[in-house]
Amino acid sequence: MGIKTALPAAELGLYSLVLSGALAYAGRGLLEASQDGAHRKAFRESVRPGWEYIGRKMDVADFEWVMWFTSFRNVIVFALSGHVLFAKLCTMVAPQLRSWMYAVYGALAVLGTMGPWYLLLLLGHCVSLYLASLLGQPWLCLGLSLASLASFKLDPLISWQSGLVTGTFDLQEVLFHGGSGFTVLRCASFALESCAHPDRRYSLADLLKYNFYLPFFFFGPIMTFDRFHAQMTQVEPVRREGELWRIRAQAGLSVVAIMAVDIFFHFFYILTIPSDLKFANRLPDSALAGLAYSNLVYDWVKAAVLFGVVNTVARLDHLDPPQAPKCITALYVFAETHFDRGINDWLCKYVYDHIGGEHSEVIPEMGATVATFAITTLWLGPCDIVYLWSFLNCFGLNFELWAQKLAEWGPLAQIEASLSEQMSRRVRALFGAVNFWAIIMYNLVSLNSLEFTELVARRLLLTGFPQTTLAVLFVTYCGVQLVKERERTLALEEEQMQDKEKSE
């Protein structure tokens, strides 16, 4: 009850005022901490000269972001620019052959970047999974896919396979793991779709076209084979009205996001401060909470930028790729928490939904989540911190179902039924606020460190209890209510559009 119920405008205005004030206050604490710590010895490796003309140093603790815009920048621009020009030429000259042209260009780019042995290695995995698909046994295809994925994640096979790639290219290790992992998932999707639709007779050529589409090859996102094949085999693809404008807008947003992160890192050292626990422990409680929240928001922005750039190119090729992940600010349920929508779609289609069914029963849901996070653990690379992250998020996903079942229990359901719809929404938002911080804590373990997560939990729940704990929960509650209001507005707009279409 109460999910689609509107709250008074004055109440929502109060929530907006509280949330904006709290974010400004926490941001001020982070800014002062960044200025105070800029010259600390512990910061020297990760805070380096930036904007010299105004005396600002830059947080460069994230090697991935720095890699993208230094050593990898020219590779990205060159490869994707070549793909765009090549794709435009193919669309003009021979649109019916565009999938072949994309595959040839992608294979040549992989060959030139990583060498012939790497290309042959991936072809070997593609052929083995193609042969498995001919047997029409989904369990065999999935098992072989997981074995192939394990060979890129566990020693000694990973060392042997990576040893086949020789050279001095400084990004070979990054590209090796990226291209290999995504290749296995694509091959698994192809094999499982072949088993599900034996009448369609997919060929090895279809798999190679799918796998070597360059924009998705090294870093994703994953499009399941059925979607990719259906969109790529359109002989005369037609853009929807306004599509080019949306593509330009997406490209512009990606540029704006990159510039915003660059500016942000010159004033807020959110990635460096957690590495110095003594310094982080001296932060005010509000700044520490803002620091934990900022770490997850930044990781979302990073994913949004990567997928935004790749998706822009894919849309120029008349594809409809998976979107960027939902912003962490708008998340208060574990079921929507993912930082890669493509992998999430893959896991849901082939594992989670297949085992969990309607996700309404406790035992099947537990089996589905355990299987899903087991494969996710293998994908990320098994280690202690990944085990902990998987366990916590698996527990959170199941706990949501347990709480929902408890809320449907007779006495509690009667209590909620006695409440007004607005009060029901307020009660549920309070639980959403608690869930929001559980999501932050559980994911902070892998995005930062276990030690920093322990520090945040201790300060917000123990030494800061009750003032800090209640203050943070109230601010989060305000944010959850604003997110719910946004969701309610969008749902109403969608219903109105559907009603309009039916009337027409």
C-alpha positions, 0 to 999 in steps of 0.5 A: 500500500502507499507506493503510488500515493502522493504526499503533500507538496509541503512535505516533499519540499521539506524533504528536498530542503533537508536533503540538499542541506545535508549534502551541502554540509557533508560536501563542505566537510569533504572539501575541507578535509581534501584541502587539509590532506593535500600535502600529507605524505600518505597522499603523495602517490595518489594526489598529484599536480593538476590545475597548476594555475589555481594551485589544485592537485588532482586525485588519481587514485583510480588507476582505471579512470587514469588509464582510460584518459592517458594510455588507453585514450588514444587506443579508444579514439582510434579504434572506435573512430575507425569503426564508426567510419567503417560502419558508415561506409558499409551502411552506404555501400552494402548494408546487407553485409554490415554484420560481416564487415563489423566482424572483420574489422573487430577481428583485425583490431583484436589481431593488431592490438593483442596479436595472433595467439590471442585471437587463436585462443579466443577462436578456440573457445568459440569453436568449442562452445559452438560444437557444444551447442550442436548437441542441444544440451543447455546444461552441457553448454552452461557447464562448459561455459563456466569451465572456460570462464574459470580457465581465465580466472583461476591458476594454472590455466590463466597463467598458461593462457595469458602466456600465449600473449606476448609483447610490450603493449602496456594495456595487454593485461587489461585487454586480455582479461576484458576480451576473454571474459566477455567472449565466454559470456557471449559464447554461452549466450549463443550456445544457450540460445541455440539450445532454446531455438533448435529450429533457427540453426545458428552457424559458427559465422553467427557466433563470430559476428556476435563476438567480434563486434568491436564496441562491445568486445573488450569492455561490454556491455553484453547483449544476449545473442537473440537480441544482437542477432535480431537487430544486426540482421535487419537488411534495411535498418530504420532509425526511429524519429528523433534517434539521432538527436538522442544519440548526440545528447547521449554523447554530450552527456558522456562528455559532460560527465567526464568533465564533471569528474575531472573537476570533482577530483580537483576538489574532493579526494574521495578515493585517496582519503579512505586509504589513510584510515587515521586521517579518515577517522578524524573526519566529522560523521557527516563527512564520513557518511558523505565519503562512503556515499560518494565512493558508490556514486563515483563508481556508477558515474564511471560505469555510466561514462564507459557504457555511454561512450560504447552505447553511442557507437552501438546506436550509430550502428542501429543497435539498442544496447543495454543502458547504463546502470541505475544511479545508486542515489535512486536505489533502495532495493537490492533487486535493482542493484547492479553496476553492469546492466548487460551482465545483469540481463545475462545472469537474470535470463540464463540463471536467476529467472530460470531457477527462481521463477516468479521470485515469490517463493523463499526456497527457489529464490534462495537457490536462484540467488546463490547460483547467480552470485556463485557465477558472479564470484567466478566472473569477478575472480574468486578471492576473500573480498569477492566471497564476502561481497557476494555473501552480503549481497546474496543475503540482502537480496534474500532478506528483502523477500523474507521481509516482504513475506513477513509484511504479508503475514496476517497480523502485520498485513492488518496493521498496514491495512489500518494505516492510511496510504500516505502513512504506509508509504512513509513506513515503507520509506523508512525501511527503504532508508535502512536498506539504502545504507545496507546497499552502500555498506555491502558494496563499499567492501569491494569498491574500497576496502574492508577496513574503511567499511568497518570504520564507517559502520563503527562511526555511524552505528556505534560511536555515533549512536543515536544522534548520527545514526538517526540523522543519517537515516532521516536524511536518507529517508528524505531521499528515498521519499523523493525517489519514490515521488519521481517513480510515481510521476513516471508511472503516471506518465507511462499510464497516461501514454498507454491510455492515449495509445489505446484511445487512438 
